[in-house]
Amino acid sequence: MRLESDIELLMRVDLFQGFQPEQLRLVAFGAERERMHKDEVLYRDGEEADGGYVVVRGQIDLMVFRGRREIILDSCLEGSLLGELALLTANRRISNAVAAVETEVLHVPRRLFHRMLNEYPETAALMYRRLSQSVSRTMENLARVHGKLENIPKLDIPAETHPELEGFTIPQPGGETD
């Protein structure tokens, strides 16, 4: 039965760890399955986010464009949750999400997630703690990456010979950029 397999999948998603079976059943019952072909766009950078997506099977690549260059930030496989913050609050997508292969996702709309939190208020406190930890880890990772980027010398490559680097700058040690 598909509902049972969706519940089992949600149990493996970090954000849903510790949720009660009836909570997961509510989410799985209200979530929408979407099938995607290779190279099909799930969402685009800048779009209004209305919820999260769990990868059921396949792979979703999260990517951004810098000039004409496509940069893959992450590849999300089965059990990955995309857009966890959008489950709680309105925001905009910060990357493109594209199916790398034939893929199936479970769309969890924000309204459904809020309904579950309203019916199970103890879960809201758990969510707050988890998201706080997640944001803290993200900030620590960003600080480490920023520190590494500061130590990379600025490249002196003319934009006309490498247009894909247009707009791409790396700060010089000391903080000066052109």
C-alpha positions as CSV (number, residue, x, y, z in Angstrom):
1,M,0.0,0.0,0.0
2,R,1.4,3.4,-1.0
3,L,0.3,5.2,2.2
4,E,2.3,2.7,4.3
5,S,5.4,3.1,2.1
6,D,5.1,6.9,2.3
7,I,4.9,6.7,6.1
8,E,8.0,4.5,6.1
9,L,9.8,7.0,3.9
10,L,8.9,9.9,6.1
11,M,10.2,8.0,9.2
12,R,13.7,8.0,7.6
13,V,13.7,11.8,7.0
14,D,15.7,13.6,9.6
15,L,13.1,16.3,10.2
16,F,10.4,13.8,10.9
17,Q,12.5,11.7,13.4
18,G,10.5,11.3,16.6
19,F,7.1,12.0,15.1
20,Q,4.3,9.7,16.1
21,P,2.9,7.3,13.5
22,E,-0.4,9.1,13.5
23,Q,1.4,12.4,12.7
24,L,3.3,10.8,9.8
25,R,0.0,9.2,8.6
26,L,-1.6,12.6,8.5
27,V,1.3,14.1,6.5
28,A,1.6,11.1,4.1
29,F,-2.2,11.0,3.5
30,G,-2.3,14.7,2.6
31,A,1.0,14.9,0.6
32,E,1.0,14.8,-3.2
33,R,3.2,12.5,-5.3
34,E,4.7,14.0,-8.4
35,R,6.6,12.1,-11.1
36,M,9.3,13.9,-13.0
37,H,11.3,13.1,-16.1
38,K,15.0,13.7,-16.4
39,D,15.8,17.4,-16.7
40,E,12.3,18.4,-15.6
41,V,12.3,21.4,-13.2
42,L,10.7,21.0,-9.8
43,Y,11.1,24.6,-8.9
44,R,13.1,27.7,-9.9
45,D,15.3,30.1,-8.0
46,G,13.2,33.0,-6.7
47,E,9.8,31.2,-6.9
48,E,7.5,31.4,-3.9
49,A,7.9,28.3,-1.8
50,D,4.6,26.6,-0.7
51,G,6.0,23.6,1.2
52,G,8.7,20.9,1.1
53,Y,9.5,17.9,-1.1
54,V,10.8,14.5,-0.1
55,V,12.6,12.5,-2.7
56,V,10.8,9.1,-3.0
57,R,13.1,7.7,-5.7
58,G,15.6,9.2,-8.2
59,Q,17.7,12.3,-7.8
60,I,17.1,16.0,-7.6
61,D,20.0,18.4,-8.3
62,L,20.0,21.8,-6.6
63,M,21.7,24.3,-8.8
64,V,22.4,28.0,-9.4
65,F,23.6,29.9,-12.4
66,R,26.6,32.2,-12.2
67,G,26.8,34.0,-15.5
68,R,26.3,31.2,-18.1
69,R,27.7,28.6,-15.8
70,E,25.5,26.0,-14.0
71,I,26.8,25.1,-10.5
72,I,25.3,22.0,-8.8
73,L,25.1,22.8,-5.0
74,D,23.8,19.4,-3.9
75,S,22.3,16.2,-5.2
76,C,19.4,14.9,-3.2
77,L,18.6,11.2,-3.2
78,E,15.8,9.1,-1.7
79,G,14.8,10.3,1.7
80,S,16.1,13.8,1.2
81,L,13.9,16.8,2.2
82,L,14.1,19.9,0.1
83,G,12.7,23.2,1.4
84,E,12.3,22.3,5.0
85,L,12.0,26.0,6.1
86,A,9.1,26.4,3.6
87,L,7.1,23.9,5.7
88,L,6.9,26.5,8.4
89,T,7.1,29.9,6.8
90,A,6.6,31.7,3.4
91,N,9.9,32.3,1.6
92,R,11.4,32.1,-1.9
93,R,13.4,29.3,-3.4
94,I,17.2,30.0,-3.4
95,S,18.1,27.5,-6.1
96,N,16.7,25.6,-9.0
97,A,15.7,22.0,-8.4
98,V,16.0,19.7,-11.4
99,A,15.4,16.0,-11.8
100,A,18.8,14.4,-12.7
101,V,17.0,11.1,-13.6
102,E,13.4,9.8,-13.6
103,T,12.3,10.9,-10.2
104,E,9.4,10.8,-7.9
105,V,8.8,13.3,-5.0
106,L,6.3,13.7,-2.3
107,H,5.1,17.3,-2.0
108,V,4.2,18.3,1.6
109,P,2.3,21.6,1.4
110,R,2.8,24.1,4.2
111,R,-0.9,24.2,5.0
112,L,-0.8,20.5,5.6
113,F,2.2,20.7,7.8
114,H,0.6,23.5,9.8
115,R,-2.5,21.5,10.3
116,M,-0.4,18.6,11.7
117,L,1.4,21.0,14.0
118,N,-1.9,22.5,15.2
119,E,-3.3,19.0,15.9
120,Y,-0.1,18.0,17.7
121,P,1.3,21.1,19.5
122,E,4.1,19.1,21.2
123,T,5.6,18.6,17.8
124,A,5.9,22.3,17.2
125,A,8.4,22.5,20.1
126,L,10.4,19.6,18.6
127,M,10.4,21.3,15.2
128,Y,11.6,24.6,16.7
129,R,14.6,22.8,18.4
130,R,15.5,20.9,15.2
131,L,15.3,24.0,12.9
132,S,17.3,26.0,15.4
133,Q,20.0,23.3,15.3
134,S,19.8,23.1,11.5
135,V,20.2,26.9,11.2
136,S,23.1,26.9,13.6
137,R,24.9,24.2,11.6
138,T,24.3,26.1,8.4
139,M,25.7,29.3,9.8
140,E,28.8,27.4,11.1
141,N,29.3,25.8,7.6
142,L,28.9,29.2,5.9
143,A,31.5,30.8,8.2
144,R,34.0,28.0,7.4
145,V,33.4,28.4,3.6
146,H,33.7,32.1,3.9
147,G,37.0,31.7,5.7
148,K,38.3,29.5,3.0
149,L,37.1,31.8,0.2
150,E,38.9,34.7,1.8
151,N,42.2,32.9,1.4
152,I,41.8,32.4,-2.3
153,P,43.6,35.0,-4.4
154,K,41.5,37.0,-6.9
155,L,41.8,35.7,-10.4
156,D,42.8,38.2,-13.1
157,I,41.0,36.6,-16.0
158,P,39.5,39.0,-18.6
159,A,35.7,38.5,-18.8
160,E,35.8,38.6,-22.6
161,T,37.8,35.4,-22.8
162,H,35.8,33.7,-20.1
163,P,32.2,35.1,-20.1
164,E,31.1,32.4,-17.7
165,L,33.1,34.1,-15.0
166,E,31.3,37.4,-15.5
167,G,30.2,38.8,-12.1
168,F,32.2,36.2,-10.2
169,T,34.6,37.8,-7.7
170,I,36.6,36.3,-4.9
171,P,37.6,38.7,-2.1
172,Q,41.3,39.5,-1.7
173,P,42.9,38.9,1.7
174,G,42.3,42.2,3.4
175,G,38.8,42.6,2.2
176,E,39.3,44.6,-1.0
177,T,37.3,43.6,-4.1
178,D,37.1,45.2,-7.5
